[in-house]
Amino acid sequence: MSGDHAEIAAILDTYFDGFYEGDIDKLKSVFHPNCHLYNAMAGDVTDDDMEAVYARVSGRVRPSVRGDAKEDGILTIDQSAPECAFAKVYICLGDRHFTDYLTLLKIDGAWRIIGKTFTGIEREGTLPL
């Protein structure tokens, strides 16, 4: 694994831990403040800024406290330039399997998630890849 891939994988591990533990500080360390999260699970496009995301995460029961199994992983990392990468990951929270498409930029020497598009389905057996 190249140095950048190792750095990106480390950021993604913190990303997984942040959502599982409901740890806003961990999430703030991986998301760029200008990041937005997009999905269309309800039919219309939802566009959440990071403050909305942090409020939602802090307002729910933490999966780690609830005793949920920690299920997450990196499916792909695609780095197209020294400062630009894309990752496809999965994470299970509550009764949902999420597939997340993350755009990352290396800013001032550190990788940050600048955009996220995701979808989720009810947790029923195997994860769709």
Beta strands, then each sheet from edge to edge (+ up, - down):
strand 1: 31-39
strand 2: 46-49
strand 3: 71-81
strand 4: 84-93
strand 5: 96-107
strand 6: 110-122
sheet 1: 2+ 1- 6- 5+ 4- 3+
end
